[in-house]
Amino acid sequence: MTVVEARGARIPAVGLGTWTLSGRACARLVEQALRLGYRQVDTAEIYENEREVGDGLRASGIRREDVFITTKVWKTHLAPPDLVRATKESLVRMRLSDVNLLLIHWPNPRIPLAETIGALCRMKQEGYARHIGLSNFTPPLIEEAVKLATEPLVANQIEWHPYLDQSATVAASRQHGLAIVAYSPIAQGKAAGDKVMATIGMNHGKTAGQISLRYLVQQGAAVIPRTSKVERLAENMAIFDFALDDEEMAEIAKLARPDGSVA
């Protein structure tokens, strides 16, 4: 499974996360990733690297139509006029006419969700976003957002890796047809040194990091590992030529805790 489908969206199962990447290094990594075969790039207003993501896209020579670009509106910009302005400014920075997926980065209890969702739906209706969705939404907020939306919500982007039990949020998202996009899927490097996953990896000729990614993808998630190393790009993509068996999946699942967040 190299694509995750949800309510009309086709999200590449592995993408490049760009949190903390900046400047020429960010543009270069985006360019290299796309040339290596990545077809999803994730950025956000708060990352302050949307300009570089756009530069990397153009430098890669890959057609815009072939790349799934996600950006996110920060939680202080969720009042309708602010969300509209933030979305348009993101597009100007990336020099794009639209994004494939526009997300609410974090919910903001100070701004009525009905107003935020209304503005988000408007961005899709007016062609600034091909698809819209959520990020860091809990089960009750997912329920509320879906009821308020007049356009399909296609994804919930959440922290998810073998150390964090996200079963409730995953179930709630899927109940409403939302794809899961997992950020920090290698637990910000923690999984790369994990003994359990390293042992399983030896059986497949894979690294512990690759096992962590495969564990999530095999559960139907899209993953957006961030790396600052060009050599890691190919490694993170090479997870589709093997499968974990039920026993291996169960062993990895034992690592999860409700308080296992690293982000």
Buried (B, 14 or more C-beta within 10 A) or exposed (E): EBEBEBBEBBBBBBBBBBBEBBEEEBBBBBBBBBBBEBBBBBBBBBBBBBBBBBBBBBBBEBEEEEBBBBBBBBBBBBBBEBBBEBBEBBBEBBEBEBBBBBBBBBBBEEBBBEBBBBBBBBBBEEEBBBBBBBBBBBBEBBBBBBEBBEBBBBBBBBBBBBBBBBEEBBEBBBEBEBBBBBBBBBBBEBBBEBEBBBEBBEEBEBBBBBBBBBBBBBEBBBBBBBBEEBEBBEBBBBBEEBEBEEEBBEBBEEBBEEEBBBE
